[in-house]
Amino acid sequence: MRTLFHNHLVQKSFWCMSAATILWSGLHLPAAQAASMGSQSPPASVSSKTDVIPTDKAALLSARRELYEQISAATGIPWFRFAAIDQYERTVAKKSKTAPQHLTKLTGITIPPPLWSGPLNPDQEDTSPQSISFFGGFGSDGSGDGRADPGNDADVLYSMARHLLHYGQSSSDFSIAIWEYYHNGRASQRINQFAKLYEHFGRLDLSGNAFPLPLGNTYAYRSTWGTGRSWGGARIHEGTDLFTPHGTPVRSTCYGIVETKGWNRYGGWRIGIRDIDNRYHYYAHLTGYDKKLAQGDIVQPGQTIGWVGSSGYGSPGTQGKFPPHLHFGIYKDRGITEWAFDPYPLLKQWENQEYRARRNKNK
């Protein structure tokens, strides 16, 4: 977003004298001048700012989906693209100790004031669509109330839609528009992955997980987070080792998309899967993969993705330097960096949930 802000600053620099004059005089734009700059045509059917945000998860997702579809009907942009942008912003947002924005908005998209109102706009809290347009701001009126409010979900999504439509409607146009907005290859990749997941499954709720090994098999694991490694230099163990016989099926723990597949000198034959919460699920030391699985494919919880082995710690094909086991790790993307966290608590949770579901099914 900072790069987009810079581009607006360069493109609108010839308005500097006008902005300074307005700032010094303390006057607002004359109505006739504002009207001459062109009017916006917001979609008439989009709801205005939400007064009460549902606390129930199903109701919250339903309200978001309705909003996405309203903007989609008004602009022709598929709902899952709005959902993908919104989800990405939500996954990289910093947690605030003050009143979080998600309590007053359905969406998690945040557009900085200089970008929303215009970099040279003397009123950085401006909500006038005409003056925002004059100063090259991003904000638009999407609810039809005559205001461009960055706290209004309809206004934010409609403003984003106007940006996307500037580049076109195709999937490649969408990728270009996302790149031009964020100027971050990681953001562009994540949003395209999320859009693909939402389009494939046709719903917002992609929660639900599975234990990475079949429960009927013999396996053992404990928390080994942070212990030292004996090969590859000074490093720590960023995951949990699940010891089980060679050839035991390895299952996807989530709804996700295959991001990486192939050899890693530490992890051997490995697969990396990105889920909708922007977490990277890492499965290492495999003996092989499901032959039908390729990079970019979509998987769901419990789906077999490969088999346990003892590959790694060397060049491609190295096997047998340690007992067969699955190394499972999880990494969280926060927009600029990606960091590992201990997956052991989640593994115990998924294992217990699956056992409970099995018991309930057998009753």
C-alpha positions in Angstrom: 0.0 0.0 0.0 2.9 2.4 0.7 4.0 2.0 -3.0 0.5 2.7 -4.2 0.5 5.8 -2.0 3.8 6.9 -3.5 2.4 6.5 -7.0 -0.6 8.6 -6.2 1.7 11.3 -4.8 3.7 11.4 -8.0 0.7 11.3 -10.3 -1.2 14.0 -8.4 1.7 16.3 -7.7 0.5 19.0 -10.1 -2.4 19.5 -7.6 0.0 20.7 -5.0 -0.6 24.4 -5.4 -4.4 23.9 -5.3 -4.0 21.8 -2.1 -1.9 24.5 -0.5 -4.3 27.2 -1.4 -7.2 25.3 0.1 -5.2 24.4 3.2 -4.1 28.0 3.8 -7.5 29.5 3.2 -9.3 26.9 5.3 -12.0 26.7 2.7 -13.8 23.7 1.3 -14.1 23.0 -2.4 -16.9 25.1 -4.0 -19.8 22.9 -4.9 -19.6 23.9 -8.6 -15.9 23.0 -8.8 -16.4 19.7 -7.0 -19.3 18.8 -9.4 -17.1 19.6 -12.4 -14.6 16.9 -11.4 -17.0 14.1 -12.1 -19.4 12.2 -10.0 -19.3 8.6 -8.8 -22.1 6.2 -9.3 -22.3 3.9 -6.2 -24.4 0.7 -6.4 -27.9 1.4 -5.2 -28.5 -2.0 -3.7 -25.5 -2.2 -1.3 -26.3 -2.0 2.4 -24.9 0.9 4.4 -22.6 0.6 7.4 -23.4 -2.4 9.7 -24.7 -1.3 13.1 -24.5 -4.7 14.8 -21.8 -7.2 14.0 -22.9 -10.8 14.6 -20.9 -12.6 17.2 -22.0 -16.1 16.1 -19.5 -17.4 13.6 -22.1 -18.8 11.1 -24.1 -15.5 11.2 -20.9 -13.5 10.8 -19.8 -15.5 7.7 -23.3 -15.3 6.3 -23.3 -11.5 6.7 -19.9 -11.2 5.0 -20.9 -13.4 2.1 -24.0 -11.3 1.6 -21.9 -8.1 1.5 -19.4 -9.7 -1.0 -22.3 -10.8 -3.2 -23.9 -7.4 -3.2 -20.7 -5.7 -4.3 -20.2 -8.5 -6.9 -23.7 -8.0 -8.3 -23.0 -4.2 -8.6 -19.6 -4.5 -10.2 -19.4 -8.0 -11.9 -16.3 -9.0 -9.8 -16.7 -12.5 -8.3 -17.5 -12.6 -4.6 -14.5 -14.9 -3.9 -12.0 -12.2 -4.9 -13.4 -9.7 -2.3 -13.3 -12.6 0.2 -9.7 -13.4 -0.6 -8.5 -9.8 -0.2 -10.5 -9.4 3.0 -9.1 -12.7 4.4 -5.5 -11.8 3.6 -5.9 -8.4 5.4 -7.4 -10.1 8.4 -4.6 -12.7 8.6 -1.8 -10.1 8.6 -3.5 -7.5 10.7 -1.8 -6.7 14.0 -3.8 -7.4 17.2 -4.8 -4.2 19.0 -5.4 -3.8 22.7 -7.9 -1.0 22.0 -11.3 -1.5 20.3 -10.5 -3.7 17.3 -11.9 -2.7 14.0 -13.6 -6.0 13.5 -16.1 -5.1 16.2 -17.4 -2.3 14.0 -16.9 -3.7 10.5 -17.6 -6.9 8.8 -14.5 -6.7 6.7 -10.9 -6.5 7.8 -9.6 -4.3 5.0 -7.9 -1.2 6.2 -6.9 1.7 3.9 -4.6 4.3 5.4 -6.0 7.9 5.5 -3.4 9.4 3.0 -4.4 6.7 0.5 -8.1 7.0 1.2 -8.4 10.8 1.2 -5.5 11.6 -1.1 -1.9 12.3 -0.2 -2.3 16.1 -0.6 -5.7 16.4 0.9 -5.5 18.8 3.9 -8.4 17.0 5.5 -7.2 13.4 6.2 -10.6 12.6 7.6 -12.4 13.7 4.4 -15.5 11.8 3.5 -16.6 13.9 0.5 -16.4 11.7 -2.7 -15.9 14.8 -4.8 -12.9 16.3 -2.9 -11.4 12.8 -2.3 -11.5 12.3 -6.1 -10.0 15.8 -6.6 -7.0 14.9 -4.5 -6.6 11.5 -6.1 -7.8 9.6 -3.1 -8.8 5.9 -3.2 -12.1 6.3 -1.3 -15.5 6.0 -3.0 -19.2 6.0 -1.9 -20.4 2.4 -2.2 -23.5 2.6 0.0 -25.2 5.6 -1.7 -25.3 7.8 1.4 -23.2 10.5 -0.3 -20.1 9.8 1.9 -16.9 7.9 1.3 -16.3 6.5 4.8 -13.3 4.2 5.4 -15.3 2.7 8.3 -18.1 1.6 6.0 -17.8 -1.9 4.6 -19.7 -1.1 1.4 -17.5 2.0 0.8 -14.3 0.1 1.3 -15.2 -2.9 -0.9 -16.7 -0.6 -3.6 -13.5 1.4 -3.6 -11.5 -1.8 -3.9 -13.7 -2.9 -6.8 -13.1 0.4 -8.7 -9.4 -0.3 -8.4 -9.7 -3.9 -9.6 -12.0 -2.8 -12.6 -9.3 -0.4 -13.7 -7.2 -3.4 -14.7 -10.0 -5.7 -16.1 -12.1 -8.7 -15.1 -9.9 -11.7 -15.9 -7.9 -13.7 -13.4 -4.6 -12.3 -14.8 -6.0 -8.8 -14.6 -6.9 -9.5 -10.9 -3.3 -10.6 -10.2 -2.0 -7.4 -11.8 -4.4 -5.2 -9.8 -3.4 -6.9 -6.6 0.3 -6.5 -7.3 -0.3 -2.8 -8.1 -2.1 -2.3 -4.8 0.3 -4.1 -2.5 3.5 -4.2 -4.5 4.3 -7.3 -2.5 4.7 -10.7 -4.3 3.9 -12.6 -1.1 0.6 -10.7 -0.8 -0.3 -11.3 -4.4 0.4 -15.0 -4.1 -1.6 -15.4 -0.9 -4.7 -13.6 -2.2 -4.7 -15.6 -5.4 -4.4 -18.8 -3.3 -7.3 -17.8 -1.1 -9.5 -16.8 -4.1 -8.9 -20.2 -5.6 -9.8 -22.0 -2.4 -13.0 -20.0 -1.9 -14.0 -20.5 -5.6 -13.4 -24.2 -5.4 -15.3 -24.9 -2.2 -17.9 -22.2 -2.8 -18.1 -21.2 0.9 -16.3 -19.0 3.4 -16.1 -21.5 6.2 -13.0 -23.6 5.5 -12.3 -24.5 9.1 -11.9 -28.1 10.2 -8.7 -30.2 10.5 -7.5 -33.8 10.6 -4.6 -35.5 12.4 -1.8 -36.1 9.8 -1.6 -39.8 10.5 -4.5 -42.3 10.4 -5.6 -43.0 14.0 -5.7 -46.7 13.6 -1.9 -46.9 12.9 0.9 -47.2 15.5 2.6 -43.9 16.1 4.2 -41.9 18.9 5.1 -38.2 19.3 5.9 -35.6 21.9 6.8 -32.0 22.0 10.3 -31.6 20.6 10.0 -27.9 19.8 13.3 -25.9 20.0 15.7 -28.9 20.5 19.0 -28.8 18.7 19.6 -30.5 15.4 22.5 -32.8 14.6 22.9 -32.1 10.9 23.1 -28.9 8.8 24.7 -26.6 11.3 23.4 -24.6 14.3 19.6 -24.7 14.1 16.6 -25.7 16.2 13.8 -28.2 15.6 10.9 -26.2 14.2 8.2 -28.8 14.5 7.0 -32.2 15.9 8.3 -35.6 14.9 5.7 -38.3 14.7 7.4 -41.7 14.7 5.5 -44.4 12.8 6.4 -47.3 10.4 7.7 -46.7 7.0 4.9 -46.3 4.4 2.3 -45.0 6.8 -0.1 -42.7 4.9 0.4 -39.0 5.5 -2.8 -36.9 5.4 -3.6 -33.2 4.8 -4.4 -31.5 8.1 -6.4 -28.7 6.5 -8.3 -27.3 3.6 -5.6 -25.8 1.6 -3.5 -25.5 -1.6 -0.2 -27.2 -2.4 2.4 -24.5 -2.3 5.6 -26.5 -2.5 6.5 -30.1 -3.5 9.9 -31.6 -4.0 13.2 -32.2 -2.4 14.7 -30.2 0.5 18.1 -31.2 1.8 16.9 -31.0 5.4 13.4 -32.3 5.0 13.9 -34.7 2.1 10.8 -35.3 0.0 8.4 -32.7 1.5 5.1 -31.0 0.8 4.0 -27.6 1.9 0.3 -26.7 2.1 -1.1 -23.2 2.6 -4.5 -23.0 4.5 -7.1 -20.2 4.5 -5.7 -18.8 7.8 -2.3 -18.1 6.0 -0.6 -20.9 7.8 1.9 -23.1 6.0 1.7 -26.8 6.9 5.0 -28.6 6.3 5.3 -32.3 5.9 8.9 -33.7 5.7 10.9 -36.9 5.3 8.4 -38.6 3.0 9.1 -41.7 1.0 6.8 -40.6 -1.8 3.7 -38.5 -2.8 0.3 -39.2 -4.2 1.1 -39.3 -7.9 -2.0 -37.2 -8.7 -1.0 -34.4 -6.5 0.7 -31.4 -8.0 1.8 -27.9 -6.9 -1.3 -25.6 -7.0 -3.7 -28.5 -6.3 -6.4 -28.1 -3.6 -6.6 -30.6 -0.7 -9.0 -31.2 2.2 -8.6 -32.6 5.7 -7.9 -36.3 5.8 -6.8 -36.6 2.1 -3.7 -38.7 1.6 -0.8 -36.6 0.2 2.1 -39.0 0.7 3.7 -41.7 2.9 6.1 -41.7 5.8 9.8 -42.3 5.1 13.3 -41.4 6.2 14.4 -39.1 3.4 16.6 -36.0 3.8 19.9 -34.8 5.3 21.6 -34.8 2.0 21.3 -34.6 -1.8 18.1 -35.7 -3.6 17.4 -39.4 -2.9 19.2 -39.6 0.5 17.4 -42.1 2.7 17.9 -43.9 6.0 19.9 -41.5 8.1 17.3 -41.7 10.9 14.3 -43.8 11.8 11.2 -43.3 9.7 9.0 -40.5 10.9 6.9 -37.5 9.8 8.2 -34.1 10.6 5.3 -31.8 10.9 5.7 -28.0 11.2 3.5 -24.9 10.9 4.5 -21.4 9.8 2.5 -18.3 10.1 2.7 -15.6 7.4 2.4 -12.0 8.8 2.8 -10.2 5.5 6.6 -9.5 5.6 8.0 -12.4 7.6 6.9 -16.0 8.2 7.7 -17.6 11.5 7.3 -21.1 12.9 5.4 -22.0 16.0 5.0 -25.2 18.1 2.5 -27.4 16.3 2.3 -29.9 19.2 -0.8 -28.3 20.9 -2.7 -28.3 17.6 -1.7 -31.9 16.9 -3.1 -33.0 20.2 -6.3 -31.0 19.6 -6.8 -32.5 16.1 -6.1 -36.0 17.4 -8.6 -35.6 20.3 -11.3 -34.1 18.0 -11.0 -37.0 15.6 -11.2 -39.5 18.4 -14.3 -37.8 19.7 -15.9 -37.7 16.3 -15.3 -41.4 15.8 -16.8 -42.2 19.2 -19.9 -40.1 18.5 -20.3 -41.7 15.1 -20.2 -45.2 16.6 -22.8 -44.5 19.3 
